[in-house]
């Protein structure tokens, strides 16, 4: 019997046993304890393939039957899925402190990452310290303004690469180009160096891609903790190996920087590594090398995927909607001039481009289920009880495409955001692609800057044609975007 079949058999048997035990326990609970409705174990198994491939879409379909507060029970894990703005606001704002902890998937224990990760740490003095450093130092307006030159340099390299692709008559895989550009943008912002040459172009993409895949892969251990000692799918073991590869690149960079900082004529580079080393050496803040490395791991992996995905999906929507592309180009031509790269200071004068990115994030949130939260105690939400210890997922994808929330929800229409005060800062619960409350993504200010910078420059410096003379109406919106750049 092959590994997949064996794993599936173990999963189904364990599910059946745990489901029987949970059902017995549930019948003994107080009748006033109103657990949200949800699909049966058989329904979950029947939809397992779709839940694995497209969880947000499958959960959205199930929510139409079971309601906007829906329960999934698998093994020893209870997950509550939220698909309405009212319930999302109760989780993210009203009861934010009661849902401010994270569930820790087994994969996060690789390299003890869960003990140092800003993303997965529970609310604690260390988490508060790291959060303060991110908001007050790393991603403050002052810090990001000071590091603009680093991103300008990387933007020019991206545009030069695309021009060379055009001269060579090559089709550009926009997703791959966005991924590599984001790696370079982030690594330069963090350490003033390219990580890619150190690891290898394809190798780095493989390493980061593998880490992202491991984080999103359903793991038996998360549902049946007694399997943790066996690591039956090898996810933790493989993830540890890939984290080791990233740290092997980062360690020499930190060593070199520490040596340079001892020189009398050293001039700060205004990157995040210098900021963190300043905090470590000159203040009472207790941040050490291991925390710096794990913080970079969080920001590099999450930041690369979030921004690259957002850029590719936005370009795909513009290629699919020529009228929206025409309007973006017209605005860019009038505000900064045709063929020029966008500067971060230009963005405030480009309301239509801002609306395009908001609309893209509405339809294609980079984290469609946001990151999981955990209930500290039993909490009542919209008349239902979310049990203590339950994992809570906000289906941002479902909210973004809900006809009860948005008019013409399945139509790409940036105009809906013109003359609107809706933003992506977590204040409007119909649009929270970066989360909200205490656990909002700390790197979102940088991600938003990078999205505007790269999108505006790619659109303003090139005309784009679909591969093989494809018509926009014939595009497969789930496929990677491949297009031909024509310099302006």
Buried (B, 14 or more C-beta within 10 A) or exposed (E): EEEEEEBBEBBEEBBEEBBEEBEEEEEEEEEEEEBBEBBEBEBBBEBBEBBEEBBBBBBBEBBEEBBBBBBBBBBBBBBBBBBBBEBBBBBBEBBBEBBBBBBBBBBBBBBEBBBBBBBBBEBEEBBEBBBEBBEEBBBBEEBBEBBBEBBBEBBEBBBEBBBEBBEEEEBBBBBBBBBBBBBBBBBBBBBBBBBBEBBEEEEBBBBBBBBBEBBBBBBBBBBBEEBBEEBBBEBBEBBBEBBEBBBEBBEEBBEEBBEEBEEEEEEEBBBBBBBBBBBBEEEEBEBEBEBBBBBBBBBBBBBBBBBBBBBBBBBBBBBBBEEBBEBBBEBBBEBBEEEBBBBBEBBEEBBBBBBBBBBBBBBBBBBBBBBBBBBBEEBEBBEBBBBEBBBBBBBBBBBBBBEEBBEEBEEBBBEBBEEEEBEBBBEBBBBBBBBBBBBBBBBBBBBBBBBBBBBBBBBBBBBBBBEEEBEEEEBEEEEEBBBBBEEE
